[in-house]
Each structure stands twice: as structure tokens, then as C-alpha cells.
Amino acid sequence: MKWSIYQILMISLIVVSMWSLEYISGNKTTQPLSGEWTAVNSAYGTFFIVALVLTFFYLIFLFEAKKEKSFLNHPIWAIMPKISVIVGVSSIILFIIGGTLGPVMTWVEQWRSLVYVFFIYFLFLIFLFIFSMENKNQSSYQQSKKSIHFSFVWTLLLFFVLFLLF
């Protein structure tokens, strides 16, 4: 029960972090030079926000690994890389179609918090895919924790390289 409470706390911290980011972006008095209005104006700030959300995911998974009956020992993890790729690709396709032809952009204009929901959702899918690849052949408690650590490092490294390149 203790670990579930910690997981709920991490989810709450994600929500509070995104609310704070939205609140800060709404109270800015100066606009960036490009004329765009964003919550984070620097690549380092963006990487920090991504790293913060990934850290919360990391802690959620780590707390799950510490439970007696952990979901991380379920047989579904053997096929989770395929599931996460299918869900990820279909989500990207639906997001692009919804943004160009559908009502997604109208919804985002009305409810700016949807941007953060999409952001967190896609970050979670990336972390889940990397974790499922690491965890696929792991079976014991210690190996599951090791997979969580490796997934966190690989995901941060992936985004760090992407921020350096783009």
C-alpha cells in the first residue's frame, strides 16, 4: 500500500508540475523574440521539463518494482514492445490526422492543458517502449529494478541527443 501511495504522489507531482508550467506561461510579461508564446523558451528548459517528467515515470516504475505483487512480473511484458509500438504508431497517426483534419487543434485552443496531456502521453509511451525492451528478458526483482534504471538513463540520453541535434 505504501508504494501505491508513492505512485499516486508521483502522478500528483506530474499534474502539479504541468499546472505550474501553464501558470508560469500565462503570467509572462515578455514574449520571446520569435513572437511565439511558449511555456519554456530555451532548449535547456525544455530538456529539464522532459527530464522532470521522465524522473516521475522512473519513480513510478521503481515503486511498482518494490511491490510484492508487481505488475512488472506479468507475462504481458514479453509482448509489450510490440504492443507499445502498435499503440505508439497508431497514436501518432491519430494525433496527426486529428490535428490536420479533425478537431484536436480546436480542442487545444480551447483547453491548453491538452498540450500537456499529449506531451506526457507520448513521453510515457517512449519510456514504456524502452523499458519493455530492457525488461523483456528479465524475470527477477533485481533485474527488473536494473531494467528501470537502464530505461531511465537510455531515455534521458535519447532526449539529450535529440535536443543537441535539433
Residue pairs with C-beta under 8 A, 6 or more apart in sequence:
3 63
3 64
3 66
3 67
4 63
4 67
6 59
6 63
7 60
7 63
7 64
10 56
10 59
10 60
10 63
11 56
11 60
13 56
14 53
14 56
14 120
17 49
17 52
17 53
17 56
18 113
18 116
18 119
18 120
21 39
21 40
21 49
21 116
22 39
22 112
22 113
22 116
24 39
25 37
25 38
25 39
25 40
28 37
31 37
32 38
32 41
40 46
40 48
40 49
43 163
46 163
47 159
47 160
47 163
50 123
50 159
51 156
51 159
53 119
53 120
53 123
54 123
54 127
54 152
54 155
54 156
54 159
55 152
57 123
57 124
57 127
57 152
58 127
58 148
58 151
58 152
61 72
61 127
61 131
61 148
61 151
62 145
62 148
64 70
64 71
64 72
65 72
65 141
65 144
65 145
65 148
70 141
70 144
72 135
72 144
73 139
73 144
76 83
77 132
77 135
77 136
78 136
80 128
80 132
80 135
80 136
81 129
81 132
81 133
81 136
83 132
84 125
84 128
84 129
84 132
85 129
87 125
88 122
88 125
88 126
88 129
91 121
91 122
91 125
92 122
95 104
95 118
98 104
99 105
104 114
107 114
108 114
108 115
126 155
126 158
127 151
127 152
127 155
130 151
130 154
130 155
130 158
131 147
131 148
131 151
134 147
134 148
134 150
134 151
134 154
135 144
135 147
135 148
135 151
138 144
138 146
138 147
